[in-house]
Amino acid sequence: MQIPQEELMQTARPGEWVETAPTLLDLDFSRFRMRIDTDRYTSVGYQQRERTAIWMRVWQIAGRTDELPGPGDWKEYTILDQSFVIVRGNDGELRGFVNACRHRGNKICHGSGHAARITCPYHLWSYDLEGRLRGVARPDLVGPIDKGELGLLEVPVDTLAGFIFLNPDRNAPALAEYVGEELIAMLAPYRLDEMTTVLDVREAIDCNWKVVIDAFQEGYHIQGIHPELLRVIEVDPTTSRHRFFGDHSVACAPFEVANSGSVGLEEQLQGIRELPATFPGVAEVLPRFEELVDAVRTEDGTLELPEGVTPRTILQRATRETLTRKGLDVSGLTDAQMSDNHAFLLFPNFFMTIRAGEATVITAVPHPGGDPNRCVWHIRSYYWLTPDLAEAFRAPPVEVTEPGSYEYFLALQQDYVQMPRQQAGLRNSALEHMALVREEVNIADFHETVDRYLAASAS
């Protein structure tokens, strides 16, 4: 069970932040506002303020880079009533444009596709892949125009970890500046850009977009909503870790079989065997895990673990060896990252849990119809797969049009059912605020960021 010498000689890895980050018991809660006004979830006026202050000013996920692999590939991205088109140019660069013809404002693109030129279907004005106006129908009817001044309006587009980000603000700071060097460094060793999309589901649900973001930033609800997880996950205020990076945050509740200090080794092993019901990627690790477990059993089957070895460390070793054998370079990840999910929130709506070899991203945006009691959530899961398997397991996008017709995996389905219930309660006019508890500190930080954006827009 020794760590290879070459790994011991490595410099500090980004995942080691958990070793020094504060626990819930270490945080200064005087800087957090733990009462959250409920009108922010139900008020049309509040949502309109968010539109201007947040959604028209922030970087937001618009897709994955592998959706647009070659020159001429394009896709539409919409936020509220705003539409954009992202195009890969002949030079290989991704660019974003306002999805409106410069002639009469007609929407040019819908959905996704491939074209050598982008042509408006109304009057057949055409643009090249860099957005320059190249042709107009019936020049004799058009008269003299300066094509150089009538190119598509460009908006910032950039990429990070295999994701395409777009910002509606044409004067936005660079994505790297927005996210920050430290968070970018934390994400890099996971090699997210090499992962394959294995789940891609989008659906309108009956709750405010912030109800979704809130729900996935705390583990306090496990007891009530996810009882099946109690056997394998224990939220412990002495071990959970939290870091805040201006607008963004990252947290980690180290994986450990619940009550591991008071239950036997065989029960701990069984808890790990049950993990695939919640973390499907663990399934491919279990064969190597069982081999390592069998290697430390005596002839009569008794489990005798060497000093410093636990079921948790066996899982970590099995994960590292399985992924390395597949070809994934996990040398930049710590042993803890073999088993522990880190939860990232990139403001405003990119929530991701990630561990070695797999990630799940949940985003939510206001419903385009304008009702603050509705939103659209988007669930995407990613695995690191070998090239021969990547295409076989790549999931096409699913747009759910009939509520309740799509069955999510168990934990996600439980959240799907719960969130509209919370929204129904928040609509009661007598309930003026929510009272957060300490375990929900990341929710408090998120809402402080919302408040900062609204205040900045009002000044």
MARDREN-117683 format. One line per field, with one value per residue (C-alpha): residue in one letter; chain; residue number from 1; y, x, z. Coordinates in Angstrom, 2 decimals, padded with zeros to 5 digits. Each point is the difference from the previous one (the first is absolute). Layout:
<recs>
rest <- a | ...
kette <- A | ...
nr <- NUM | ...
Y <- Y | ...
X <- X | ...
Z <- Z | ...
</recs>
This chain:
<recs>
rest <- m | q | i | p | q | e | e | l | m | q | t | a | r | p | g | e | w | v | e | t | a | p | t | l | l | d | l | d | f | s | r | f | r | m | r | i | d | t | d | r | y | t | s | v | g | y | q | q | r | e | r | t | a | i | w | m | r | v | w | q | i | a | g | r | t | d | e | l | p | g | p | g | d | w | k | e | y | t | i | l | d | q | s | f | v | i | v | r | g | n | d | g | e | l | r | g | f | v | n | a | c | r | h | r | g | n | k | i | c | h | g | s | g | h | a | a | r | i | t | c | p | y | h | l | w | s | y | d | l | e | g | r | l | r | g | v | a | r | p | d | l | v | g | p | i | d | k | g | e | l | g | l | l | e | v | p | v | d | t | l | a | g | f | i | f | l | n | p | d | r | n | a | p | a | l | a | e | y | v | g | e | e | l | i | a | m | l | a | p | y | r | l | d | e | m | t | t | v | l | d | v | r | e | a | i | d | c | n | w | k | v | v | i | d | a | f | q | e | g | y | h | i | q | g | i | h | p | e | l | l | r | v | i | e | v | d | p | t | t | s | r | h | r | f | f | g | d | h | s | v | a | c | a | p | f | e | v | a | n | s | g | s | v | g | l | e | e | q | l | q | g | i | r | e | l | p | a | t | f | p | g | v | a | e | v | l | p | r | f | e | e | l | v | d | a | v | r | t | e | d | g | t | l | e | l | p | e | g | v | t | p | r | t | i | l | q | r | a | t | r | e | t | l | t | r | k | g | l | d | v | s | g | l | t | d | a | q | m | s | d | n | h | a | f | l | l | f | p | n | f | f | m | t | i | r | a | g | e | a | t | v | i | t | a | v | p | h | p | g | g | d | p | n | r | c | v | w | h | i | r | s | y | y | w | l | t | p | d | l | a | e | a | f | r | a | p | p | v | e | v | t | e | p | g | s | y | e | y | f | l | a | l | q | q | d | y | v | q | m | p | r | q | q | a | g | l | r | n | s | a | l | e | h | m | a | l | v | r | e | e | v | n | i | a | d | f | h | e | t | v | d | r | y | l | a | a | s | a | s
kette <- A | A | A | A | A | A | A | A | A | A | A | A | A | A | A | A | A | A | A | A | A | A | A | A | A | A | A | A | A | A | A | A | A | A | A | A | A | A | A | A | A | A | A | A | A | A | A | A | A | A | A | A | A | A | A | A | A | A | A | A | A | A | A | A | A | A | A | A | A | A | A | A | A | A | A | A | A | A | A | A | A | A | A | A | A | A | A | A | A | A | A | A | A | A | A | A | A | A | A | A | A | A | A | A | A | A | A | A | A | A | A | A | A | A | A | A | A | A | A | A | A | A | A | A | A | A | A | A | A | A | A | A | A | A | A | A | A | A | A | A | A | A | A | A | A | A | A | A | A | A | A | A | A | A | A | A | A | A | A | A | A | A | A | A | A | A | A | A | A | A | A | A | A | A | A | A | A | A | A | A | A | A | A | A | A | A | A | A | A | A | A | A | A | A | A | A | A | A | A | A | A | A | A | A | A | A | A | A | A | A | A | A | A | A | A | A | A | A | A | A | A | A | A | A | A | A | A | A | A | A | A | A | A | A | A | A | A | A | A | A | A | A | A | A | A | A | A | A | A | A | A | A | A | A | A | A | A | A | A | A | A | A | A | A | A | A | A | A | A | A | A | A | A | A | A | A | A | A | A | A | A | A | A | A | A | A | A | A | A | A | A | A | A | A | A | A | A | A | A | A | A | A | A | A | A | A | A | A | A | A | A | A | A | A | A | A | A | A | A | A | A | A | A | A | A | A | A | A | A | A | A | A | A | A | A | A | A | A | A | A | A | A | A | A | A | A | A | A | A | A | A | A | A | A | A | A | A | A | A | A | A | A | A | A | A | A | A | A | A | A | A | A | A | A | A | A | A | A | A | A | A | A | A | A | A | A | A | A | A | A | A | A | A | A | A | A | A | A | A | A | A | A | A | A | A | A | A | A | A | A | A | A | A | A | A | A | A | A | A | A | A | A | A | A | A | A | A | A | A | A | A | A | A | A | A | A | A | A | A | A | A | A | A | A | A | A | A | A | A | A | A | A | A | A | A | A | A | A | A
nr <- 1 | 2 | 3 | 4 | 5 | 6 | 7 | 8 | 9 | 10 | 11 | 12 | 13 | 14 | 15 | 16 | 17 | 18 | 19 | 20 | 21 | 22 | 23 | 24 | 25 | 26 | 27 | 28 | 29 | 30 | 31 | 32 | 33 | 34 | 35 | 36 | 37 | 38 | 39 | 40 | 41 | 42 | 43 | 44 | 45 | 46 | 47 | 48 | 49 | 50 | 51 | 52 | 53 | 54 | 55 | 56 | 57 | 58 | 59 | 60 | 61 | 62 | 63 | 64 | 65 | 66 | 67 | 68 | 69 | 70 | 71 | 72 | 73 | 74 | 75 | 76 | 77 | 78 | 79 | 80 | 81 | 82 | 83 | 84 | 85 | 86 | 87 | 88 | 89 | 90 | 91 | 92 | 93 | 94 | 95 | 96 | 97 | 98 | 99 | 100 | 101 | 102 | 103 | 104 | 105 | 106 | 107 | 108 | 109 | 110 | 111 | 112 | 113 | 114 | 115 | 116 | 117 | 118 | 119 | 120 | 121 | 122 | 123 | 124 | 125 | 126 | 127 | 128 | 129 | 130 | 131 | 132 | 133 | 134 | 135 | 136 | 137 | 138 | 139 | 140 | 141 | 142 | 143 | 144 | 145 | 146 | 147 | 148 | 149 | 150 | 151 | 152 | 153 | 154 | 155 | 156 | 157 | 158 | 159 | 160 | 161 | 162 | 163 | 164 | 165 | 166 | 167 | 168 | 169 | 170 | 171 | 172 | 173 | 174 | 175 | 176 | 177 | 178 | 179 | 180 | 181 | 182 | 183 | 184 | 185 | 186 | 187 | 188 | 189 | 190 | 191 | 192 | 193 | 194 | 195 | 196 | 197 | 198 | 199 | 200 | 201 | 202 | 203 | 204 | 205 | 206 | 207 | 208 | 209 | 210 | 211 | 212 | 213 | 214 | 215 | 216 | 217 | 218 | 219 | 220 | 221 | 222 | 223 | 224 | 225 | 226 | 227 | 228 | 229 | 230 | 231 | 232 | 233 | 234 | 235 | 236 | 237 | 238 | 239 | 240 | 241 | 242 | 243 | 244 | 245 | 246 | 247 | 248 | 249 | 250 | 251 | 252 | 253 | 254 | 255 | 256 | 257 | 258 | 259 | 260 | 261 | 262 | 263 | 264 | 265 | 266 | 267 | 268 | 269 | 270 | 271 | 272 | 273 | 274 | 275 | 276 | 277 | 278 | 279 | 280 | 281 | 282 | 283 | 284 | 285 | 286 | 287 | 288 | 289 | 290 | 291 | 292 | 293 | 294 | 295 | 296 | 297 | 298 | 299 | 300 | 301 | 302 | 303 | 304 | 305 | 306 | 307 | 308 | 309 | 310 | 311 | 312 | 313 | 314 | 315 | 316 | 317 | 318 | 319 | 320 | 321 | 322 | 323 | 324 | 325 | 326 | 327 | 328 | 329 | 330 | 331 | 332 | 333 | 334 | 335 | 336 | 337 | 338 | 339 | 340 | 341 | 342 | 343 | 344 | 345 | 346 | 347 | 348 | 349 | 350 | 351 | 352 | 353 | 354 | 355 | 356 | 357 | 358 | 359 | 360 | 361 | 362 | 363 | 364 | 365 | 366 | 367 | 368 | 369 | 370 | 371 | 372 | 373 | 374 | 375 | 376 | 377 | 378 | 379 | 380 | 381 | 382 | 383 | 384 | 385 | 386 | 387 | 388 | 389 | 390 | 391 | 392 | 393 | 394 | 395 | 396 | 397 | 398 | 399 | 400 | 401 | 402 | 403 | 404 | 405 | 406 | 407 | 408 | 409 | 410 | 411 | 412 | 413 | 414 | 415 | 416 | 417 | 418 | 419 | 420 | 421 | 422 | 423 | 424 | 425 | 426 | 427 | 428 | 429 | 430 | 431 | 432 | 433 | 434 | 435 | 436 | 437 | 438 | 439 | 440 | 441 | 442 | 443 | 444 | 445 | 446 | 447 | 448 | 449 | 450 | 451 | 452 | 453 | 454 | 455 | 456 | 457 | 458 | 459
Y <- 000.00 | 002.31 | 003.13 | -000.23 | 001.94 | 002.18 | 001.25 | 000.74 | 002.18 | 002.16 | 003.58 | 000.98 | -000.82 | 002.31 | -002.59 | 000.34 | 003.14 | -002.14 | -000.67 | 003.64 | 001.42 | 000.86 | -002.37 | 001.15 | 000.32 | 002.35 | 002.44 | 003.49 | 000.06 | 003.65 | 000.89 | -002.07 | 001.08 | -003.11 | 001.43 | 000.10 | 001.98 | -002.21 | 002.58 | -000.64 | -003.35 | 001.20 | 003.65 | 000.91 | 003.31 | -001.73 | -002.33 | 002.97 | 001.56 | -003.26 | 000.04 | 003.33 | -000.36 | -003.65 | -001.83 | 002.74 | 000.38 | -003.41 | -002.86 | -003.01 | -003.50 | -000.18 | -003.57 | -002.27 | 000.55 | -003.43 | 001.11 | 002.23 | -002.06 | 001.50 | 003.24 | 000.93 | -001.77 | 002.29 | -000.07 | 002.39 | 001.07 | 001.82 | 001.68 | 001.45 | 001.90 | 000.37 | -002.24 | -000.54 | -002.25 | -001.58 | -000.93 | -001.74 | 001.97 | -001.17 | 000.88 | -002.43 | 002.77 | 000.15 | 003.28 | 001.19 | 002.34 | 001.60 | -002.22 | 002.78 | 001.11 | 003.52 | 000.77 | -000.20 | -001.92 | -003.34 | -003.00 | -001.83 | -003.37 | -002.46 | -003.12 | -001.18 | -000.84 | 000.36 | 002.56 | 001.61 | 003.30 | 001.23 | 001.15 | 001.90 | -001.77 | 003.26 | 001.99 | -002.36 | 002.21 | -002.29 | 000.16 | -001.91 | -002.06 | 003.02 | 001.99 | 002.27 | 000.92 | -001.61 | 000.07 | 001.53 | -001.16 | 002.25 | 002.64 | 002.08 | 000.41 | 000.58 | 002.90 | 001.04 | -001.31 | -000.35 | -003.75 | 000.63 | 001.74 | -002.59 | -003.15 | -002.05 | 001.47 | -002.01 | -001.00 | -001.55 | -003.78 | -002.05 | -003.53 | -001.62 | -003.71 | -001.00 | 002.33 | 002.90 | 003.15 | 003.06 | 003.44 | 002.29 | 003.02 | 001.10 | 001.76 | -002.91 | -000.85 | -003.06 | -003.40 | -000.79 | 003.20 | -000.74 | -003.54 | 000.69 | -001.77 | -002.08 | -001.56 | -000.66 | -001.78 | -002.08 | -001.18 | -000.78 | -003.35 | -001.57 | 000.25 | 000.88 | 000.97 | -003.67 | -001.29 | -001.17 | 001.14 | -003.02 | 001.85 | 003.21 | 000.84 | 003.36 | 000.60 | 002.83 | -000.45 | 001.87 | 001.85 | 003.06 | -000.52 | 000.84 | -002.83 | -002.39 | 001.61 | 000.06 | -003.66 | -001.33 | 002.12 | -001.74 | -003.51 | 000.78 | -001.34 | -003.51 | -001.21 | 001.02 | -000.39 | -002.61 | -002.57 | -002.57 | 002.11 | -000.07 | -003.33 | 001.27 | 003.75 | 001.80 | 003.79 | 000.88 | 003.65 | -000.92 | -001.33 | 001.95 | 002.69 | 003.34 | 002.57 | 003.23 | 001.78 | 003.28 | -000.95 | -003.74 | -002.78 | -003.58 | -002.45 | -003.57 | -002.48 | -002.88 | -003.34 | -002.41 | -002.82 | 001.29 | -000.86 | -001.52 | 000.43 | -002.16 | -002.66 | -002.99 | -000.24 | -002.28 | 002.53 | 002.75 | -002.10 | -000.64 | 003.72 | 000.57 | -002.76 | 001.89 | 003.23 | -000.58 | 000.65 | 003.59 | 000.34 | -002.21 | 000.44 | -002.06 | -003.15 | -000.40 | 000.37 | -002.75 | -002.98 | 001.36 | 001.01 | -003.60 | -001.29 | 002.32 | -001.02 | -003.71 | 000.60 | 001.01 | -002.85 | -002.91 | -003.59 | -000.19 | 003.15 | 002.40 | 003.51 | 001.19 | 003.48 | 001.20 | 003.11 | 003.13 | -001.93 | 000.43 | -000.84 | 003.64 | -000.24 | -003.30 | 001.71 | 002.82 | -002.37 | -002.02 | 003.19 | 001.29 | -003.33 | -000.49 | 003.46 | -000.17 | -003.36 | 001.56 | 002.74 | 002.95 | 002.00 | 000.44 | 000.94 | 003.54 | -001.21 | -000.90 | -003.33 | 001.71 | 001.15 | -003.65 | -000.35 | 003.47 | 002.23 | 003.66 | 002.34 | 003.08 | 002.94 | 002.40 | 002.89 | 000.25 | -003.44 | -002.49 | -002.62 | -003.01 | -002.98 | -001.67 | -002.82 | -001.84 | -001.18 | 001.35 | 003.19 | 001.18 | 003.57 | 001.57 | 003.38 | 001.93 | 003.13 | 002.09 | -001.24 | 001.92 | 000.58 | 002.37 | -001.81 | 000.10 | -003.17 | -001.98 | -000.68 | -002.30 | -002.38 | -001.84 | -003.20 | -001.18 | -002.86 | -000.72 | -003.05 | -000.48 | -002.76 | -001.59 | 001.08 | -003.34 | 000.48 | 003.76 | 000.07 | -003.05 | 001.62 | 003.61 | 001.17 | 002.14 | 003.00 | -000.70 | 002.76 | -001.06 | 001.51 | -002.01 | 000.59 | -003.17 | -002.09 | -000.27 | -002.19 | 001.37 | -002.12 | -000.43 | 002.86 | 002.46 | -001.17 | 000.63 | 003.58 | 000.44 | -000.84 | 002.08 | 003.34 | 000.91 | -000.76 | 002.59 | 002.54 | -000.55 | 000.82 | 003.05 | 001.52 | 000.44 | 003.75 | -000.34 | -001.69 | 002.97 | -001.74 | -003.34 | -000.74 | -001.76 | -002.32 | -000.18 | -002.98 | 002.21 | 002.58 | -000.37 | 001.03 | 003.11 | 000.84 | -000.52 | 002.42 | 002.60 | -000.16 | 000.44 | 003.05 | 001.48 | -000.23 | 001.61 | 002.79 | 000.65 | 000.25 | 002.43 | 002.37
X <- 000.00 | 003.00 | -000.29 | 002.46 | 003.19 | -000.44 | -003.29 | 001.56 | 002.56 | -002.62 | -000.57 | -003.21 | -003.09 | -003.05 | -002.22 | 001.99 | -001.98 | -002.28 | 002.82 | 000.18 | -003.43 | -002.34 | -002.69 | -003.45 | 001.31 | 002.77 | -002.05 | -000.82 | -003.77 | -000.27 | 000.75 | -002.88 | -003.63 | -001.97 | -003.46 | -000.99 | -003.04 | -002.49 | -001.20 | 003.14 | -001.50 | -003.49 | 000.11 | -000.24 | 001.70 | 002.90 | 000.48 | 000.03 | 002.75 | 001.97 | -000.37 | 001.80 | 002.45 | 000.97 | -001.03 | 001.01 | 003.41 | 001.36 | 001.83 | -002.28 | 000.27 | -001.16 | 001.08 | 003.00 | 002.80 | -000.53 | -003.48 | 001.69 | 002.99 | 000.65 | -000.15 | -003.57 | -001.56 | -002.36 | -002.55 | -002.49 | 000.16 | -002.90 | -000.38 | -003.44 | -001.02 | 003.55 | 001.32 | 003.60 | 001.74 | 003.40 | 002.01 | 003.32 | 001.91 | 002.31 | 002.88 | -001.32 | -001.04 | -003.41 | -001.86 | -003.32 | -002.42 | -003.34 | -002.45 | -001.49 | 000.56 | 001.40 | -002.55 | -003.38 | 000.89 | -001.38 | 001.13 | 002.55 | 000.62 | -002.13 | 001.29 | 003.31 | 001.53 | 002.83 | 000.49 | 002.74 | -001.83 | -002.68 | -002.95 | -003.05 | -003.12 | -001.95 | 001.86 | 002.98 | 002.74 | 002.96 | 002.90 | 003.26 | 001.07 | 001.77 | -003.25 | 000.86 | -002.79 | 000.94 | -003.07 | -003.44 | -002.81 | -000.87 | 002.71 | -001.87 | -002.81 | 002.30 | 002.06 | 003.38 | 000.78 | 003.19 | 000.25 | 002.86 | -002.37 | -002.76 | 001.63 | -001.66 | 000.32 | 002.62 | -000.22 | 002.76 | 000.43 | 002.75 | 000.65 | 000.99 | 000.30 | -001.74 | -002.96 | -001.02 | -000.80 | -001.81 | -000.53 | -002.75 | 001.99 | 002.15 | 002.34 | 000.33 | 003.31 | 001.82 | -001.29 | 003.35 | -000.25 | -003.62 | 000.72 | 003.44 | 003.34 | -000.39 | -003.33 | 001.29 | 003.00 | -002.30 | -002.01 | 002.91 | 001.18 | -003.45 | 000.40 | -003.65 | 000.68 | 000.76 | -003.28 | -003.02 | -003.58 | -002.00 | -003.13 | -001.47 | -003.55 | -001.77 | -003.42 | -002.21 | -000.95 | -002.27 | 002.47 | 002.20 | 003.49 | 001.56 | -001.93 | 001.96 | 003.36 | -000.79 | -001.02 | 003.33 | 002.16 | -000.87 | -000.14 | -002.35 | -002.98 | 001.45 | -001.82 | -003.38 | 000.30 | 002.72 | -000.27 | 001.78 | 003.15 | 000.17 | 001.81 | 002.80 | 000.21 | 000.42 | -000.01 | 002.44 | 000.62 | 003.47 | 001.16 | -001.92 | 002.15 | -000.95 | 001.78 | -001.42 | 001.44 | -001.85 | -003.02 | 000.75 | 000.50 | 001.13 | -000.83 | 000.80 | -001.57 | 002.51 | -001.53 | -000.12 | -002.42 | -002.42 | 000.95 | 003.25 | 001.49 | -002.64 | -000.86 | 002.03 | 002.25 | -002.38 | -002.81 | 002.27 | 000.87 | -003.66 | -000.68 | 002.58 | -001.54 | -003.29 | 001.51 | -000.83 | -003.67 | 001.03 | 003.35 | -000.25 | 003.66 | 001.02 | -001.36 | 003.05 | 002.31 | -001.60 | 001.70 | 003.46 | -001.32 | -001.06 | 003.39 | 001.76 | -002.37 | 000.57 | 003.76 | -000.21 | -002.25 | 001.41 | -000.60 | -003.14 | -001.38 | 000.69 | 000.84 | 003.32 | 000.91 | 003.60 | 000.65 | -001.26 | -002.25 | -003.78 | -002.87 | 000.19 | 003.69 | -000.64 | -002.71 | 002.40 | 002.72 | -002.47 | -001.25 | 003.49 | 001.11 | -003.18 | 000.12 | 003.72 | -000.40 | -002.68 | 002.43 | -001.19 | 002.87 | -001.00 | 003.47 | -001.18 | -002.77 | 000.41 | -001.00 | -002.98 | -001.20 | -000.24 | -002.93 | -001.21 | -002.31 | 000.93 | -002.94 | 000.71 | -002.34 | 000.98 | -002.40 | -002.77 | -001.22 | 002.81 | -000.12 | 002.25 | 000.95 | 003.17 | 002.29 | 002.67 | -001.44 | -003.54 | -001.98 | -003.59 | -000.93 | -003.32 | -001.02 | -003.25 | -001.19 | -003.17 | -002.89 | -000.22 | -003.70 | 000.90 | -001.74 | 002.39 | -001.66 | 001.40 | 003.45 | 001.82 | 002.50 | 002.63 | 001.66 | 003.22 | 002.27 | 003.49 | 002.27 | 003.56 | -000.25 | 002.50 | -000.40 | -001.53 | -002.77 | -000.50 | -002.26 | -001.96 | -000.89 | -000.37 | -003.50 | -002.08 | -001.78 | -003.48 | -002.59 | -002.77 | -003.32 | -002.41 | 000.61 | 000.81 | 000.54 | 003.78 | 001.32 | 003.23 | 002.35 | -001.33 | 001.64 | -000.68 | -003.60 | -000.52 | 001.28 | -002.16 | -003.10 | 001.04 | 000.88 | -003.51 | -001.26 | 002.40 | -001.09 | -003.63 | 000.90 | 002.06 | -003.04 | -001.80 | -000.06 | 000.27 | 003.40 | 002.32 | 003.35 | 001.82 | 002.18 | 003.16 | 001.97 | 003.79 | 000.28 | -001.62 | 002.78 | 000.65 | -003.59 | 000.54 | 003.14 | -001.81 | -002.77 | 002.50 | 001.47 | -003.46 | -000.47 | 003.35 | -000.93 | -003.38 | 001.54 | 002.69 | -002.62 | -002.11 | 002.90
Z <- 000.00 | -000.32 | -002.18 | -002.93 | 000.65 | -003.08 | 001.47 | 003.36 | -001.77 | -001.70 | 001.04 | 001.72 | -002.03 | -000.26 | 001.70 | 003.21 | 000.83 | 002.18 | 002.44 | 001.10 | -000.88 | 002.88 | 001.21 | 001.01 | 003.54 | -001.16 | -002.09 | 001.22 | -000.37 | 000.95 | -003.61 | -001.38 | -000.10 | 000.95 | -000.58 | -003.66 | -001.15 | -001.81 | -002.52 | -002.05 | -000.95 | -000.94 | -001.09 | -003.67 | 000.74 | 001.73 | -002.95 | -002.37 | 002.09 | -000.20 | -003.77 | -000.26 | 002.88 | -000.37 | -003.15 | -002.43 | 001.71 | 000.98 | -001.67 | -000.36 | -001.49 | -003.59 | -000.80 | -000.43 | -002.47 | -001.56 | -001.09 | -002.58 | -001.18 | -003.42 | -002.00 | -000.85 | 002.99 | 001.91 | 002.79 | 001.51 | 003.65 | 001.66 | 003.36 | 000.77 | -003.15 | -001.31 | -002.76 | -001.10 | -002.51 | 000.61 | -003.07 | -000.56 | -002.64 | -002.74 | 002.32 | 002.62 | 002.39 | 001.66 | -000.28 | 001.33 | -001.71 | 000.73 | -001.86 | -002.09 | -003.57 | -000.31 | -002.71 | 001.72 | 003.16 | -001.08 | 002.07 | -002.13 | 001.68 | 001.92 | 001.75 | -001.41 | -003.34 | -002.45 | -002.75 | -002.04 | 000.45 | 002.37 | -002.07 | 001.20 | -001.34 | -000.26 | -002.66 | -000.54 | 001.37 | 000.64 | 002.45 | 000.11 | 003.01 | 001.47 | -000.11 | -002.91 | -002.42 | -003.31 | -002.21 | -000.45 | -002.25 | -002.93 | 000.38 | -002.53 | 002.51 | 002.96 | -001.25 | 001.40 | 003.51 | 002.03 | 000.65 | 002.41 | 002.39 | -000.19 | 001.31 | 002.71 | 003.50 | 001.88 | 003.68 | 002.13 | -000.25 | 001.64 | 001.18 | 003.28 | 000.88 | -003.23 | 000.56 | -002.23 | 001.96 | -001.37 | 001.48 | -001.38 | 001.19 | -002.91 | 002.46 | 002.42 | 001.69 | -001.34 | 001.14 | 001.67 | 002.00 | 000.94 | 001.22 | 001.46 | -000.29 | 003.16 | -001.00 | -003.50 | 001.51 | 002.21 | -003.00 | -002.33 | 001.50 | -000.45 | -003.80 | -000.45 | -003.60 | -000.73 | 001.46 | -001.98 | 000.54 | 001.20 | 001.18 | -001.43 | 001.10 | 000.01 | 001.52 | 001.24 | 003.66 | 002.38 | 002.17 | -000.09 | -001.44 | 003.38 | 001.68 | -002.24 | 000.76 | 003.73 | 000.08 | -001.19 | 002.28 | 003.24 | 001.39 | 002.87 | -001.97 | -000.39 | 003.11 | -001.36 | -003.77 | -000.60 | 002.83 | -002.16 | 000.19 | 003.78 | -000.12 | -002.21 | 000.61 | 003.29 | 000.06 | 002.77 | 000.97 | 001.20 | -003.39 | -002.65 | -001.62 | -001.55 | -002.14 | -001.39 | -003.04 | -000.43 | -002.09 | 000.06 | 002.55 | 000.44 | 002.76 | 000.89 | 002.40 | -000.02 | -000.87 | 002.87 | 000.69 | 002.60 | 003.58 | -001.21 | 003.43 | 001.64 | -002.60 | -001.06 | -003.04 | -001.86 | 000.41 | -001.28 | -003.04 | -000.68 | 000.16 | -002.73 | -002.11 | 000.13 | -001.34 | -003.70 | 000.76 | 000.70 | -001.78 | -003.12 | -000.89 | 003.03 | -001.70 | -002.25 | 003.00 | 002.09 | -001.71 | 000.88 | 003.42 | 000.67 | -001.13 | 002.44 | 002.79 | -000.69 | 000.12 | 003.68 | 001.14 | 001.94 | -001.08 | 002.13 | -001.66 | 002.85 | -001.10 | 001.43 | -001.20 | 000.31 | 002.06 | -001.72 | -002.39 | 000.13 | -002.34 | -001.09 | -000.97 | -001.80 | -002.05 | -000.79 | -001.16 | -002.08 | -001.64 | -000.80 | -001.45 | -002.03 | -001.54 | -000.67 | -001.71 | -002.24 | -001.02 | 002.10 | 001.48 | 003.64 | 001.23 | 000.74 | 002.32 | 003.66 | 001.48 | 001.62 | -003.42 | -001.00 | 002.39 | 000.97 | -001.99 | -000.12 | -000.53 | -002.11 | -000.47 | -002.76 | 000.41 | -000.85 | -001.02 | -000.70 | 002.77 | -000.42 | 002.11 | -001.23 | 000.97 | -001.92 | -003.30 | 000.29 | 000.50 | 000.11 | -000.91 | 000.93 | -001.35 | 000.32 | -001.77 | 000.32 | -002.10 | -003.29 | 000.64 | 002.83 | 002.87 | 003.01 | 001.33 | -002.92 | -001.40 | -002.38 | 001.49 | -001.98 | 001.26 | -001.64 | 001.08 | -001.30 | 000.17 | -001.11 | -002.59 | -002.35 | -003.65 | -001.00 | 002.57 | -000.12 | -003.05 | 001.10 | 003.32 | -001.19 | 000.90 | -002.35 | 001.49 | 001.39 | 000.18 | 002.41 | -001.04 | 002.16 | 003.75 | 001.89 | -003.12 | 000.46 | 002.82 | 001.46 | 002.10 | 003.53 | 001.91 | -002.81 | -000.34 | 003.70 | -000.41 | -003.11 | 002.05 | 003.00 | -001.59 | -001.24 | 003.52 | 001.38 | -002.60 | 000.98 | 003.61 | -000.94 | -001.74 | 003.32 | 000.60 | 003.78 | -000.32 | -000.33 | 000.30 | 000.18 | 003.04 | -001.14 | 002.26 | 000.14 | -002.33 | -002.64 | 000.06 | -003.73 | -000.66 | 002.10 | -001.96 | -003.30 | 000.94 | 001.16 | -003.49 | -001.53 | 002.22 | -001.06 | -003.67 | 000.59 | 002.07 | -002.60 | -002.73 | 002.03 | 000.80
</recs>
